[in-house]
Amino acid sequence: MSMRPNIKYSIIVSAFIIVVVPIIFGLYMLNKVVDPDETMVTRTEVSPERITVKGGFADSISRYHGYSLSHHNNSLFIQIKGSKLPIGGSKDFTISFSNTYGNVDEIYLLGPSSNSKKKIWPNP
């Protein structure tokens, strides 16, 4: 009889590992910052009211899942989030937001490390 609780415990732990670990791994992979060299920006528009960046990924499997912004010394930095998992998202992206930063002189894509940076506006 002492073996019964151990078997139930093993089944619960196994089910947890089979279900929860892939979900956590997938969510991590969906929010990964993409290296700028893996993207292709096709159009960047900057006006006093709005900033829009359009583009896609260099490979055929990556999917867009969001972005984050930062601003420093009249330069705007965009980190694109994506994944190599073919779950949700889209191959192309359109990032558009209100220009609350005032005078923007340059726009860069930032990667996961501070060394990976690509100027996208004005024309590099």
C-alpha positions in Angstrom: 0.0 0.0 0.0 2.9 2.4 0.5 3.7 2.2 -3.3 0.3 3.6 -4.3 0.9 7.3 -3.2 4.4 7.2 -4.9 2.8 6.1 -8.2 0.2 8.9 -8.0 2.9 11.4 -7.2 5.0 10.2 -10.1 2.0 10.5 -12.5 1.2 14.1 -11.3 4.9 15.1 -11.6 5.1 13.5 -15.1 1.9 15.2 -16.2 3.2 18.6 -14.9 6.5 18.2 -16.8 4.7 17.1 -20.0 2.2 20.0 -20.0 3.7 22.9 -18.1 7.4 22.9 -19.2 6.6 23.1 -22.9 4.2 26.0 -22.2 6.8 27.9 -20.2 9.5 27.2 -22.9 7.1 28.3 -25.7 6.2 31.6 -23.9 9.8 32.3 -23.4 10.6 31.7 -27.1 7.6 33.9 -28.2 9.0 36.9 -26.3 12.6 36.6 -27.5 14.3 39.8 -28.8 15.3 39.3 -32.4 18.7 40.1 -33.7 18.5 43.2 -36.1 20.3 41.2 -38.9 17.4 38.8 -39.0 15.0 41.6 -40.0 14.4 43.5 -43.2 12.9 47.0 -42.8 11.0 48.0 -45.9 9.6 51.4 -44.9 10.1 53.9 -42.0 7.9 57.0 -41.7 8.5 59.7 -39.1 6.3 62.7 -38.6 5.7 65.0 -35.6 2.5 62.9 -34.8 3.3 59.3 -35.7 6.2 56.9 -36.3 5.7 53.8 -38.4 8.1 51.0 -39.2 7.2 48.2 -41.7 9.2 45.1 -42.5 9.6 41.4 -42.1 12.1 38.6 -41.3 14.9 37.4 -43.5 14.0 33.7 -42.9 10.7 32.0 -43.7 10.0 30.6 -40.2 10.3 33.6 -37.8 7.1 35.2 -36.5 6.5 38.7 -35.1 5.2 38.9 -31.5 5.6 42.5 -30.4 8.2 45.2 -29.7 9.5 47.5 -27.0 10.8 51.1 -27.2 13.4 53.2 -25.5 14.5 56.8 -26.2 17.8 58.5 -25.5 19.4 61.7 -26.8 16.9 62.2 -29.7 17.5 58.6 -30.8 14.7 56.0 -30.7 15.5 52.3 -30.1 13.2 49.5 -31.1 13.5 45.9 -30.0 11.5 43.5 -32.0 10.2 40.4 -30.3 9.6 37.2 -32.2 10.1 33.5 -32.3 11.2 30.7 -34.5 8.2 28.7 -33.4 5.4 28.6 -36.1 2.8 29.5 -33.5 0.8 32.7 -34.0 2.3 35.9 -35.0 3.0 36.9 -38.6 6.0 37.0 -40.9 5.7 40.7 -41.6 5.3 43.5 -39.0 4.0 47.0 -38.9 5.0 49.0 -35.8 3.1 52.2 -35.5 2.8 54.5 -32.5 2.3 58.2 -31.5 5.4 60.3 -31.6 5.6 61.4 -28.0 9.3 61.8 -28.2 9.4 65.1 -30.0 12.4 65.5 -32.3 13.7 62.1 -33.3 17.1 62.3 -35.2 17.7 58.6 -35.6 16.0 55.2 -35.2 17.8 52.0 -34.5 16.8 48.3 -34.1 18.4 46.8 -31.0 19.1 43.1 -30.6 19.3 41.1 -27.4 22.8 42.4 -26.7 24.0 46.0 -26.7 26.4 45.2 -29.5 23.7 44.3 -32.0 22.3 47.6 -33.3 21.2 48.5 -36.8 20.3 52.0 -38.0 17.0 52.1 -39.9 16.3 55.9 -40.2 17.3 58.2 -41.7 18.6 56.1 -44.5 21.6 54.1 -43.2 
